[in-house]
């Protein structure tokens, strides 16, 4: 990696750096209905949650075009009328399934990272998570961001905004860990948090694609090792 991507920009010059630095990193934006609720859950809410849970692996494995209404009725045991009584159309079911998939992935990440006390440890653990996740995704079919991203880039443009939001959220989380680590003297003051967050995220997503297509975790193993060496390079003595 070029030296310029690792150094040379202070936090004050980074986009959104100050706003990001005011908060603790978080990986979960919403709580699934399967989790704790502060209000009674209606029958309609339960049905929607059931549909998106059953639809999630279908869309993640088969893609939008490859998932038929028949697949959805078979997986849920519901009629077409019941499905469309809870969601406007197939687009709505696909987006709800994507939201469910990302909530599940982020909840697992959160459970692993929250107990850790330093931001460097959190980043190391995040890399280790992806090292395991690449061939053993919590949602059958692989990485939801990657799979939905392919659909969004090709024909299903309605997916583009929510997928891009999740991607940016992950990069923001990595950057926020770097920023808070920098403030805790875990990382050097010359660290370019934006560039490193982008490099780490893009390297991980690329490794997911190559590892899954070739059927071996070797590319991800190499990327995780490289990202950890980068973290060591920017770490304070």
Backbone as CSV, one residue per row, in Angstrom:
resi,resn,N_x,N_y,N_z,CA_x,CA_y,CA_z,C_x,C_y,C_z
1,UNK,0.834,-1.189,0.000,0.000,0.000,0.000,0.874,1.245,0.000
2,UNK,0.482,2.270,-0.745,1.282,3.486,-0.831,1.301,4.214,0.495
3,UNK,2.425,4.855,0.763,2.591,5.547,2.043,1.556,6.648,2.222
4,UNK,1.186,7.309,1.120,0.253,8.424,1.213,-1.093,7.993,1.740
5,UNK,-1.469,6.743,1.552,-2.770,6.284,2.020,-2.779,6.007,3.508
6,UNK,-1.600,5.945,4.140,-1.536,5.634,5.549,-1.388,6.867,6.418
7,UNK,-0.796,7.909,5.867,-0.479,9.063,6.688,-0.971,10.337,6.040
8,UNK,-0.448,11.441,6.634,-0.636,12.732,6.047,-2.029,13.241,6.063
9,UNK,-2.827,13.298,6.965,-4.026,14.096,7.093,-4.419,14.064,8.545
10,UNK,-4.599,15.216,9.097,-4.989,15.323,10.498,-6.499,15.144,10.593
11,UNK,-6.997,14.796,11.780,-8.437,14.582,11.948,-9.251,15.801,11.565
12,UNK,-8.735,16.989,11.866,-9.494,18.206,11.590,-9.735,18.404,10.107
13,UNK,-8.947,17.758,9.271,-9.097,17.913,7.825,-9.906,16.776,7.206
14,UNK,-10.285,15.801,8.011,-10.999,14.653,7.471,-12.494,14.922,7.444
15,UNK,-13.199,14.531,6.369,-14.645,14.716,6.303,-15.335,13.970,7.435
16,UNK,-16.209,14.653,8.156,-17.034,14.080,9.205,-16.231,13.567,10.402
17,UNK,-14.957,13.793,10.433,-14.132,13.203,11.492,-14.566,13.661,12.872
18,UNK,-14.813,14.961,13.030,-15.156,15.466,14.352,-16.489,14.913,14.808
19,UNK,-17.475,14.871,13.897,-18.783,14.337,14.269,-18.693,12.869,14.633
20,UNK,-17.918,12.119,13.878,-17.754,10.696,14.159,-17.094,10.480,15.509
21,UNK,-16.139,11.322,15.824,-15.356,11.122,17.031,-16.099,11.383,18.318
22,UNK,-17.289,11.916,18.236,-18.032,12.223,19.452,-18.777,11.021,20.019
23,UNK,-18.861,9.951,19.252,-19.665,8.814,19.679,-18.838,7.545,19.772
24,UNK,-19.380,6.588,20.498,-18.769,5.268,20.543,-19.169,4.508,19.282
25,UNK,-18.282,3.669,18.754,-18.633,2.886,17.573,-19.794,1.952,17.866
26,UNK,-20.705,1.836,16.918,-21.808,0.897,17.060,-22.052,0.197,15.741
27,UNK,-22.381,-1.068,15.816,-22.610,-1.861,14.612,-24.073,-2.191,14.402
28,UNK,-24.921,-1.855,15.356,-26.325,-2.227,15.235,-27.186,-0.973,15.188
29,UNK,-27.948,-0.813,14.100,-28.797,0.365,13.940,-30.211,0.112,14.446
30,UNK,-30.639,-1.130,14.392,-32.009,-1.451,14.778,-32.035,-2.823,15.432
31,UNK,-33.049,-3.048,16.247,-33.177,-4.319,16.939,-34.255,-5.144,16.263
32,UNK,-33.939,-6.389,15.946,-34.906,-7.290,15.343,-36.042,-7.530,16.314
33,UNK,-37.209,-7.877,15.771,-38.346,-8.177,16.626,-38.103,-9.426,17.465
34,UNK,-37.062,-10.193,17.089,-36.726,-11.358,17.884,-36.025,-10.942,19.180
35,UNK,-35.525,-9.703,19.215,-34.827,-9.208,20.395,-35.798,-8.590,21.374
36,UNK,-35.226,-7.815,22.311,-36.057,-7.200,23.337,-36.886,-6.068,22.743
37,UNK,-38.128,-5.947,23.192,-39.021,-4.913,22.724,-39.555,-4.140,23.916
38,UNK,-39.738,-2.841,23.730,-40.270,-2.013,24.804,-41.773,-1.831,24.662
39,UNK,-42.380,-2.430,23.638,-43.815,-2.320,23.437,-44.345,-3.658,22.924
40,UNK,-45.640,-3.919,23.143,-46.227,-5.175,22.652,-46.090,-5.279,21.131
41,UNK,-45.787,-6.479,20.663,-45.623,-6.694,19.231,-46.943,-7.166,18.650
42,UNK,-47.414,-6.474,17.616,-48.695,-6.830,17.008,-48.550,-8.071,16.137
43,UNK,-49.665,-8.678,15.804,-49.668,-9.855,14.937,-49.086,-9.511,13.578
44,UNK,-49.403,-8.318,13.083,-48.871,-7.875,11.788,-47.357,-7.754,11.819
45,UNK,-46.811,-7.197,12.908,-45.360,-7.064,13.046,-44.686,-8.429,13.112
46,UNK,-45.307,-9.356,13.826,-44.755,-10.707,13.926,-44.735,-11.388,12.557
47,UNK,-45.789,-11.178,11.796,-45.874,-11.793,10.466,-44.816,-11.213,9.545
48,UNK,-44.631,-9.902,9.584,-43.606,-9.268,8.753,-42.216,-9.764,9.122
49,UNK,-41.972,-9.911,10.421,-40.677,-10.411,10.877,-40.459,-11.842,10.401
50,UNK,-41.492,-12.656,10.461,-41.399,-14.045,10.000,-41.098,-14.089,8.502
51,UNK,-41.768,-13.243,7.733,-41.564,-13.233,6.285,-40.132,-12.839,5.947
52,UNK,-39.636,-11.786,6.554,-38.292,-11.338,6.205,-37.227,-12.329,6.677
53,UNK,-37.501,-13.022,7.790,-36.565,-14.041,8.268,-36.496,-15.209,7.288
54,UNK,-37.646,-15.659,6.797,-37.684,-16.780,5.870,-37.178,-16.391,4.478
55,UNK,-37.387,-15.128,4.117,-36.977,-14.659,2.783,-35.486,-14.356,2.706
56,UNK,-34.869,-14.042,3.843,-33.468,-13.606,3.844,-32.520,-14.585,3.157
57,UNK,-32.520,-15.879,3.513,-31.594,-16.791,2.830,-31.915,-17.000,1.361
58,UNK,-33.183,-16.872,0.983,-33.560,-17.036,-0.425,-32.931,-15.950,-1.282
59,UNK,-33.147,-14.704,-0.909,-32.592,-13.593,-1.686,-31.071,-13.592,-1.626
60,UNK,-30.503,-13.979,-0.482,-29.049,-13.949,-0.349,-28.385,-15.029,-1.197
61,UNK,-29.031,-16.176,-1.356,-28.463,-17.270,-2.139,-28.822,-17.183,-3.616
62,UNK,-30.052,-16.790,-3.907,-30.563,-16.871,-5.274,-30.609,-15.533,-6.003
63,UNK,-30.441,-14.447,-5.264,-30.555,-13.136,-5.882,-32.006,-12.728,-6.068
64,UNK,-32.212,-11.480,-6.472,-33.576,-10.965,-6.629,-34.295,-11.660,-7.776
65,UNK,-33.661,-11.707,-8.944,-34.297,-12.305,-10.123,-34.510,-13.806,-9.935
66,UNK,-33.609,-14.451,-9.195,-33.695,-15.891,-9.008,-34.667,-16.341,-7.939
67,UNK,-35.226,-15.387,-7.196,-36.194,-15.700,-6.148,-37.595,-15.409,-6.649
68,UNK,-38.391,-16.446,-6.821,-39.738,-16.286,-7.365,-40.760,-16.147,-6.246
69,UNK,-41.949,-15.732,-6.627,-43.042,-15.654,-5.658,-43.343,-17.041,-5.108
70,UNK,-43.207,-18.052,-5.974,-43.414,-19.427,-5.525,-42.411,-19.830,-4.450
71,UNK,-41.167,-19.389,-4.609,-40.147,-19.662,-3.587,-40.543,-19.049,-2.254
72,UNK,-41.071,-17.841,-2.320,-41.442,-17.128,-1.094,-42.652,-17.758,-0.414
73,UNK,-43.648,-18.155,-1.206,-44.828,-18.789,-0.607,-44.455,-20.152,-0.008
74,UNK,-43.554,-20.875,-0.670,-43.119,-22.174,-0.161,-42.327,-22.016,1.139
75,UNK,-41.423,-21.037,1.180,-40.576,-20.837,2.358,-41.373,-20.358,3.566
76,UNK,-42.400,-19.554,3.317,-43.178,-18.976,4.422,-44.445,-19.758,4.756
77,UNK,-44.924,-20.529,3.782,-46.194,-21.221,3.983,-47.385,-20.287,3.874
78,UNK,-47.135,-19.090,3.363,-48.192,-18.091,3.219,-48.626,-17.967,1.762
79,UNK,-49.824,-17.463,1.565,-50.325,-17.244,0.207,-49.766,-15.945,-0.365
80,UNK,-49.909,-15.785,-1.669,-49.492,-14.537,-2.313,-50.205,-13.351,-1.683
81,UNK,-51.483,-13.513,-1.411,-52.258,-12.437,-0.802,-51.735,-12.063,0.576
82,UNK,-51.334,-13.069,1.344,-50.806,-12.788,2.682,-49.469,-12.060,2.599
83,UNK,-48.616,-12.468,1.642,-47.331,-11.788,1.465,-47.537,-10.334,1.089
84,UNK,-48.373,-10.093,0.103,-48.584,-8.731,-0.385,-49.525,-7.936,0.515
85,UNK,-50.130,-8.623,1.483,-50.901,-7.904,2.488,-49.983,-7.277,3.526
86,UNK,-48.765,-7.802,3.619,-47.786,-7.277,4.580,-46.715,-6.420,3.918
87,UNK,-46.446,-6.673,2.645,-45.474,-5.880,1.896,-46.096,-5.469,0.567
88,UNK,-45.745,-4.286,0.123,-46.340,-3.745,-1.097,-46.049,-4.613,-2.311
89,UNK,-44.805,-5.100,-2.399,-44.398,-5.880,-3.565,-43.152,-6.687,-3.244
90,UNK,-42.614,-7.370,-4.246,-41.413,-8.179,-4.068,-40.223,-7.309,-3.675
91,UNK,-40.159,-6.095,-4.198,-39.084,-5.169,-3.826,-39.066,-4.954,-2.316
92,UNK,-40.256,-4.740,-1.753,-40.355,-4.498,-0.316,-39.911,-5.697,0.507
93,UNK,-40.250,-6.893,0.039,-39.826,-8.106,0.751,-38.313,-8.248,0.682
94,UNK,-37.737,-7.972,-0.491,-36.284,-8.079,-0.662,-35.551,-7.111,0.257
95,UNK,-36.021,-5.885,0.349,-35.367,-4.898,1.211,-35.505,-5.271,2.682
96,UNK,-36.667,-5.809,3.060,-36.864,-6.243,4.446,-35.944,-7.424,4.767
97,UNK,-35.764,-8.308,3.792,-34.873,-9.460,3.986,-33.431,-8.993,4.131
98,UNK,-33.036,-7.995,3.352,-31.683,-7.447,3.457,-31.470,-6.825,4.827
99,UNK,-32.453,-6.080,5.304,-32.363,-5.457,6.623,-32.212,-6.524,7.704
100,UNK,-32.979,-7.599,7.594,-32.880,-8.695,8.565,-31.484,-9.314,8.541
101,UNK,-30.966,-9.558,7.334,-29.644,-10.176,7.188,-28.570,-9.323,7.832
102,UNK,-28.609,-8.014,7.581,-27.589,-7.133,8.127,-27.710,-7.000,9.642
103,UNK,-28.927,-6.984,10.147,-29.120,-6.932,11.603,-28.505,-8.159,12.266
104,UNK,-28.701,-9.323,11.645,-28.167,-10.557,12.225,-26.641,-10.543,12.219
105,UNK,-26.048,-10.139,11.089,-24.586,-10.080,10.993,-24.024,-9.089,12.001
106,UNK,-24.618,-7.907,12.083,-24.109,-6.871,12.981,-24.288,-7.245,14.452
107,UNK,-25.356,-7.964,14.768,-25.560,-8.389,16.159,-24.450,-9.348,16.595
108,UNK,-24.031,-10.234,15.684,-22.942,-11.164,16.005,-21.635,-10.394,16.177
109,UNK,-21.377,-9.446,15.274,-20.184,-8.606,15.409,-20.186,-7.879,16.752
110,UNK,-21.318,-7.304,17.081,-21.430,-6.516,18.302,-21.123,-7.360,19.530
111,UNK,-21.639,-8.587,19.560,-21.420,-9.452,20.719,-19.939,-9.792,20.897
112,UNK,-19.200,-9.794,19.796,-17.773,-10.105,19.863,-16.931,-8.884,20.204
113,UNK,-17.331,-7.722,19.703,-16.510,-6.534,19.862,-16.788,-5.766,21.148
114,UNK,-18.026,-5.758,21.622,-18.387,-4.944,22.789,-17.558,-5.231,24.043
115,UNK,-17.237,-6.504,24.349,-16.471,-6.760,25.583,-15.026,-6.265,25.537
116,UNK,-14.514,-5.949,24.357,-13.111,-5.570,24.224,-12.903,-4.130,24.689
117,UNK,-11.756,-3.861,25.269,-11.543,-2.562,25.917,-10.777,-1.553,25.080
118,UNK,-9.998,-1.997,24.096,-9.260,-1.049,23.266,-9.779,-1.098,21.836
119,UNK,-9.595,0.006,21.119,-10.092,0.077,19.745,-9.244,-0.762,18.800
120,UNK,-7.990,-0.935,19.115,-7.143,-1.816,18.317,-7.632,-3.255,18.438
121,UNK,-8.000,-3.644,19.650,-8.541,-4.990,19.853,-9.841,-5.175,19.069
122,UNK,-10.675,-4.140,19.062,-11.944,-4.217,18.335,-11.691,-4.420,16.837
123,UNK,-10.730,-3.703,16.294,-10.424,-3.825,14.869,-9.824,-5.190,14.548
124,UNK,-8.965,-5.681,15.416,-8.409,-7.027,15.244,-9.530,-8.071,15.255
125,UNK,-10.453,-7.930,16.197,-11.554,-8.874,16.314,-12.478,-8.794,15.096
126,UNK,-12.679,-7.580,14.584,-13.491,-7.419,13.381,-12.866,-8.156,12.199
127,UNK,-11.554,-8.032,12.062,-10.850,-8.740,10.994,-10.956,-10.256,11.175
128,UNK,-10.804,-10.722,12.413,-10.935,-12.152,12.682,-12.346,-12.648,12.362
129,UNK,-13.340,-11.812,12.669,-14.720,-12.176,12.354,-14.873,-12.424,10.856
130,UNK,-14.372,-11.510,10.040,-14.495,-11.679,8.595,-13.691,-12.881,8.104
131,UNK,-12.578,-13.166,8.778,-11.798,-14.337,8.419,-12.597,-15.626,8.577
132,UNK,-13.453,-15.682,9.593,-14.311,-16.850,9.819,-15.585,-16.773,8.979
133,UNK,-16.116,-15.571,8.852,-17.403,-15.312,8.194,-17.379,-15.622,6.707
134,UNK,-16.224,-15.462,6.066,-16.154,-15.561,4.612,-16.701,-16.880,4.078
135,UNK,-16.400,-17.988,4.752,-16.891,-19.285,4.299,-18.034,-19.827,5.165
136,UNK,-18.381,-19.084,6.220,-19.417,-19.548,7.153,-20.322,-18.371,7.531
137,UNK,-21.008,-17.833,6.566,-21.861,-16.677,6.810,-23.060,-17.034,7.683
138,UNK,-23.456,-16.140,8.608,-24.653,-16.380,9.426,-25.923,-16.505,8.580
139,UNK,-25.898,-15.889,7.393,-27.010,-15.993,6.449,-26.542,-16.864,5.284
140,UNK,-27.169,-17.993,5.036,-26.744,-18.853,3.928,-26.616,-18.081,2.619
141,UNK,-25.501,-18.316,1.914,-25.303,-17.646,0.628,-24.152,-16.670,0.609
142,UNK,-23.587,-16.357,1.783,-22.450,-15.445,1.809,-22.780,-14.076,2.345
143,UNK,-21.958,-13.107,1.998,-22.088,-11.740,2.518,-23.272,-11.011,1.887
144,UNK,-24.267,-10.582,2.670,-25.419,-9.874,2.110,-25.043,-8.582,1.392
145,UNK,-24.075,-7.836,1.937,-23.670,-6.591,1.272,-23.117,-6.862,-0.119
146,UNK,-22.323,-7.914,-0.237,-21.751,-8.265,-1.528,-22.835,-8.744,-2.477
147,UNK,-23.695,-9.665,-2.021,-24.713,-10.244,-2.891,-25.744,-9.216,-3.344
148,UNK,-26.235,-8.419,-2.418,-27.206,-7.383,-2.781,-26.528,-6.281,-3.590
149,UNK,-25.243,-6.058,-3.315,-24.506,-5.049,-4.075,-24.409,-5.390,-5.543
150,UNK,-24.229,-6.671,-5.851,-24.180,-7.109,-7.254,-25.513,-6.839,-7.926
151,UNK,-26.618,-7.196,-7.241,-27.950,-6.923,-7.792,-28.167,-5.427,-7.982
152,UNK,-27.759,-4.646,-6.985,-27.972,-3.195,-7.035,-27.187,-2.545,-8.165
153,UNK,-25.996,-3.068,-8.436,-25.147,-2.489,-9.477,-25.641,-2.831,-10.875
154,UNK,-26.309,-3.972,-11.000,-26.739,-4.415,-12.319,-28.133,-3.902,-12.688
155,UNK,-29.157,-4.506,-12.120,-30.517,-4.178,-12.566,-31.443,-3.656,-11.474
156,UNK,-31.231,-4.074,-10.239,-32.171,-3.726,-9.173,-31.740,-2.432,-8.490
157,UNK,-31.949,-1.336,-9.172,-31.459,-0.041,-8.675,-32.127,0.389,-7.368
158,UNK,-33.310,-0.154,-7.076,-33.982,0.229,-5.829,-33.185,-0.233,-4.609
159,UNK,-32.275,-1.189,-4.809,-31.458,-1.685,-3.707,-30.236,-0.815,-3.443
160,UNK,-29.885,0.021,-4.396,-28.597,0.717,-4.326,-28.455,1.574,-3.067
161,UNK,-29.448,2.365,-2.743,-29.337,3.283,-1.603,-29.173,2.545,-0.278
162,UNK,-30.018,1.541,0.046,-29.826,0.848,1.326,-28.521,0.065,1.404
163,UNK,-28.082,-0.519,0.291,-26.814,-1.252,0.314,-25.652,-0.286,0.500
164,UNK,-25.691,0.842,-0.226,-24.634,1.845,-0.083,-24.589,2.391,1.343
165,UNK,-25.752,2.538,1.959,-25.816,3.032,3.343,-25.134,2.052,4.298
166,UNK,-25.367,0.757,4.096,-24.725,-0.252,4.955,-23.215,-0.262,4.750
167,UNK,-22.785,-0.139,3.509,-21.351,-0.113,3.227,-20.690,1.087,3.902
168,UNK,-21.317,2.251,3.754,-20.768,3.452,4.365,-20.766,3.340,5.887
169,UNK,-21.803,2.725,6.437,-21.889,2.548,7.884,-20.728,1.709,8.402
170,UNK,-20.374,0.659,7.649,-19.260,-0.193,8.075,-17.940,0.570,8.008
171,UNK,-17.744,1.345,6.931,-16.522,2.152,6.836,-16.478,3.202,7.938
172,UNK,-17.632,3.789,8.264,-17.686,4.772,9.348,-17.314,4.128,10.685
173,UNK,-17.767,2.904,10.898,-17.447,2.211,12.142,-15.940,1.980,12.259
174,UNK,-15.328,1.524,11.177,-13.877,1.300,11.194,-13.151,2.619,11.447
175,UNK,-13.590,3.679,10.763,-12.944,4.980,10.939,-13.100,5.481,12.378
176,UNK,-14.279,5.256,12.951,-14.526,5.726,14.313,-13.652,4.982,15.326
177,UNK,-13.451,3.692,15.089,-12.522,2.944,15.955,-11.112,3.524,15.849
178,UNK,-10.711,3.856,14.634,-9.389,4.443,14.429,-9.285,5.811,15.096
179,UNK,-10.304,6.629,14.949,-10.297,7.959,15.552,-10.231,7.890,17.079
180,UNK,-11.069,7.041,17.657,-11.065,6.931,19.110,-9.778,6.292,19.615
181,UNK,-9.237,5.366,18.831,-7.942,4.795,19.185,-6.846,5.829,19.109
182,UNK,-6.946,6.706,18.132,-5.976,7.790,17.987,-6.037,8.706,19.214
183,UNK,-7.245,9.032,19.654,-7.411,9.905,20.817,-6.952,9.229,22.115
184,UNK,-6.966,7.903,22.126,-6.492,7.161,23.294,-5.016,6.793,23.194
185,UNK,-4.360,7.388,22.204,-2.928,7.138,21.981,-2.614,5.679,21.621
186,UNK,-3.577,5.023,21.008,-3.335,3.672,20.502,-2.721,3.736,19.097
187,UNK,-3.085,4.798,18.348,-2.600,4.957,16.981,-1.879,6.298,16.827
188,UNK,-1.005,6.367,15.860,-0.195,7.565,15.626,-1.065,8.729,15.142
189,UNK,-0.643,9.934,15.504,-1.413,11.138,15.181,-1.472,11.425,13.691
190,UNK,-0.560,10.849,12.911,-0.544,11.072,11.460,-1.448,10.109,10.703
191,UNK,-2.153,9.257,11.420,-2.990,8.236,10.790,-4.115,8.858,9.958
192,UNK,-4.221,8.432,8.713,-5.314,8.867,7.840,-6.466,7.886,8.024
193,UNK,-7.359,8.216,8.930,-8.416,7.280,9.304,-9.383,6.984,8.169
194,UNK,-9.685,7.987,7.346,-10.610,7.775,6.221,-10.027,6.779,5.226
195,UNK,-8.793,7.003,4.814,-8.162,6.141,3.812,-8.009,4.713,4.320
196,UNK,-7.584,4.556,5.570,-7.375,3.209,6.104,-8.705,2.475,6.252
197,UNK,-9.747,3.180,6.674,-11.063,2.549,6.779,-11.546,2.073,5.408
198,UNK,-11.368,2.898,4.392,-11.782,2.519,3.042,-10.973,1.336,2.520
199,UNK,-9.659,1.377,2.734,-8.793,0.289,2.267,-9.157,-1.024,2.951
200,UNK,-9.355,-0.992,4.263,-9.690,-2.208,4.993,-11.022,-2.784,4.525
201,UNK,-12.019,-1.922,4.412,-13.338,-2.410,4.006,-13.312,-2.981,2.592
202,UNK,-12.733,-2.238,1.663,-12.707,-2.695,0.265,-11.877,-3.966,0.105
203,UNK,-10.782,-4.075,0.855,-9.960,-5.284,0.797,-10.742,-6.483,1.317
204,UNK,-11.481,-6.296,2.402,-12.273,-7.384,2.976,-13.356,-7.830,2.007
205,UNK,-14.111,-6.871,1.448,-15.188,-7.236,0.525,-14.635,-7.916,-0.725
206,UNK,-13.499,-7.434,-1.225,-12.881,-8.074,-2.379,-12.439,-9.490,-2.061
207,UNK,-11.889,-9.680,-0.866,-11.442,-11.012,-0.455,-12.619,-11.968,-0.302
208,UNK,-13.765,-11.435,0.129,-14.964,-12.272,0.233,-15.339,-12.820,-1.136
209,UNK,-15.341,-11.943,-2.142,-15.688,-12.370,-3.507,-14.736,-13.455,-3.991
210,UNK,-13.428,-13.198,-3.904,-12.441,-14.133,-4.436,-12.465,-15.450,-3.666
211,UNK,-12.566,-15.380,-2.350,-12.577,-16.594,-1.538,-13.780,-17.479,-1.849
212,UNK,-14.940,-16.861,-1.995,-16.143,-17.651,-2.241,-16.163,-18.211,-3.666
213,UNK,-15.682,-17.447,-4.635,-15.668,-17.945,-6.011,-14.658,-19.077,-6.180
214,UNK,-13.504,-18.952,-5.550,-12.463,-19.977,-5.681,-12.640,-21.125,-4.688
215,UNK,-13.511,-20.922,-3.697,-13.784,-21.980,-2.736,-12.705,-22.190,-1.696
216,UNK,-11.878,-21.176,-1.478,-10.817,-21.283,-0.478,-10.718,-19.984,0.319
217,UNK,-10.471,-20.078,1.638,-10.341,-18.868,2.455,-8.980,-18.192,2.314
218,UNK,-8.083,-18.746,1.504,-6.712,-18.227,1.406,-6.655,-16.723,1.091
219,UNK,-7.438,-16.218,0.128,-7.380,-14.772,-0.136,-7.768,-13.932,1.086
220,UNK,-8.781,-14.388,1.829,-9.187,-13.647,3.026,-8.109,-13.724,4.094
221,UNK,-7.478,-14.872,4.242,-6.397,-15.021,5.218,-5.287,-14.011,4.921
222,UNK,-4.954,-13.859,3.627,-3.903,-12.923,3.230,-4.313,-11.479,3.512
223,UNK,-5.569,-11.139,3.239,-6.053,-9.770,3.451,-6.105,-9.450,4.946
224,UNK,-6.586,-10.382,5.750,-6.634,-10.161,7.208,-5.226,-9.927,7.753
225,UNK,-4.270,-10.726,7.302,-2.883,-10.559,7.762,-2.330,-9.201,7.336
226,UNK,-2.648,-8.782,6.110,-2.157,-7.477,5.629,-2.770,-6.329,6.442
227,UNK,-4.072,-6.412,6.697,-4.736,-5.348,7.457,-4.204,-5.282,8.887
228,UNK,-3.910,-6.432,9.476,-3.333,-6.427,10.827,-1.927,-5.829,10.816
229,UNK,-1.168,-6.078,9.769,0.165,-5.490,9.685,0.068,-3.979,9.529
230,UNK,-0.957,-3.526,8.828,-1.182,-2.089,8.679,-1.528,-1.463,10.028
231,UNK,-2.370,-2.133,10.809,-2.707,-1.634,12.143,-1.459,-1.572,13.033
232,UNK,-0.588,-2.567,12.896,0.648,-2.532,13.685,1.528,-1.359,13.261
233,UNK,1.532,-1.073,11.969,2.364,0.018,11.450,1.944,1.376,11.976
234,UNK,0.613,1.563,12.174,0.117,2.865,12.639,-0.008,2.916,14.170
235,UNK,0.269,1.793,14.842,0.121,1.754,16.301,1.251,2.506,17.004
236,UNK,0.905,3.104,18.118,1.933,3.780,18.926,2.796,2.732,19.621
237,UNK,4.072,3.042,19.848,4.980,2.093,20.524,4.460,1.738,21.912
